[in-house]
Amino acid sequence: MNRVQTQPSGDGSQQVRIGLNAQLLSLSASYRGAGIAHYIHQLLLHLPKVSAYRYTAFVSDPRIGIDGVEVVRSWLPTERPPVRILWEQACLPWELARRQVGLLHALAFVSPVLSGKPCVVTVYDVSFALFPDSFRRFNRWYLNTMTRRSARRADAVLAISENTRDDVIRLWGVPPEKVHVTYCGVDATFHPLAADQVERFRRETGLPAKFVLFVGTLEPRKNVTRLVEAFATLKAQGVPHKLVLAGAKGWFYRPVFEAVERLGLEGDVIFPGFIPRRELPMWYNAADLFVYPSLYEGFGLGPLEAMACGTPVVVSNRASLPEVVGDAGLLVDAEDTQGLADAVGEVLDSPALAWQCRARGLERAATFSWERTARETAQVYRSVLAHGGQSYV
C-alpha cells in the first residue's frame, strides 16, 4: 500500500503556486454537482487550510468562490466537453506559464500533452476501461487514450482507493511508487439526525414508514436491476418495506424500469430522481437500510455517507467497496441475487444486527475526513516539487 505520510511544511511552500484544473467543478443541484465535482470542491475548500501553497483553480462555473484560492473562470464555454478538451490542451498550458504556476494538479484523469510543468493527476476509477459498453465510443476512446498517457507521464498519480491504484498499475504499467492513495472524506453534514426531524421530513416528502434506499446513477454498472430482483424475493416473503431507487438516469437505465414492471413492483418501488447533496442526509437518516450492490466503484461515497448518518449498509464485495465499509456492514457477492436478498432480509429482520451495523458504521465513517485527503494531497505536492518533478513519497 502506498499511502502518503504527512509531514509539516517547512520548505518555503508559500512561494509556490499550485494550479488546479477544476473544470468539472459544478455547484448545480444536479448530477453535475455530484461525484467528481463534490470531491474537487471539498479538496479546494480544505487545501488552503492545511498547506501554505498559493492556489489557482481554473473553473467553468461562474458561481464558484473559495477562500484562499484564486479562482480563474475560463473564457470559453468549457461546460461543453469538446470545448473543455480544447481548453485543457491548448489554453491551459498558456495560463500555467502566464500565472507562473509551479505545479499542475489535473483533477480529473487528463493533463495537457504540453504543459511544461511538474504534474499530478487524479484518477477516480477506470470504469471506461473495464466497462467500455457503458460509454459512448468517443468518450471511451478519449478517456482510455488520454488517461493512460497522463498517468504514465505524470510525476505522481492520486487514486481514491487501493483498488483504483491497483487498476492503474495493472492496466497501464504505471510504476507503483508513483501512484498514491488519498481516500475520499465525508463532510460534517452527514450525521445522525433527531427522530422528530426525520419524521417531519418523511411526512413532507411522502416517504413510506419503512424503506430500503439506493442512491446512485441508474446504469448497468450499479447493478440496480439485480437489486430489484432481490427485492421481489423479499416482497414475496412478506417484507413490508418499499424500495427507493434515487438517482439520475444514466446509460441503459431502461432495464431497471422494465424489471419493476415485469415483477409487478410498481407500487413498491419509488423513483424520486436525482437528490441534491444538501438533502441526502435526510434520506439516509430516514432509511432503514442502505443497499449498494455495484459491480465496480472507484471509492463508493454513498455507503460512507450512509454509515456517517448511522444507517446500516449492505454492499457488494467488488472493487473498492470492502475498503470503505470494512466490517461495518454486510458484504455480498455482486452477482448473487438470492445472497443479496438474504443479506437485506437479515438486517431488516434483526434489530440487534441493524444496531451493530449502525455503531460500527459510525465508528468506521469517522476515520475518513476531507482534511486528511487535503493533507495527503499537499504532501504529494511537496514530494514532487522537492525532487524536481518526480514523486518519491
Buried (B, 14 or more C-beta within 10 A) or exposed (E): EBEBEBEEBEEEBEEBBBBBBBBBBBBEBEBBBBBBBBBBBBBBBBBBEBBBBBBBBBBBBEEBEBEBBBBBBBEBEBBEEEBBBBBBBEBBBEBBEEBEBBBBBBBBBBBBEEBEBBBBBBBBBBBBBBBBEBBEEEEBEBBBEBBBBBBBEBBBBBBBBBBBBBBBBEBBEBEEEBBBBBBBBBBEEBBBBEEEEBEEBBEEEEBBEEBBBBBBBBBBBBBBBBBBBBBBBBBEEEBEBBBBBBBBBBBBBEBBBEBBEEBEBEEBBBBBEBBEBEBBBBBBBBBBBBBBBBBBBBBBBBBBBBBBBBBBBBBBBBBBBBBBBBEBBBBBBBEBBEBBBBBBBEBBEEEEBBEBBBEBBBEBBEEBBBBBBBBBBBBBBBBBBBBEBBBEB
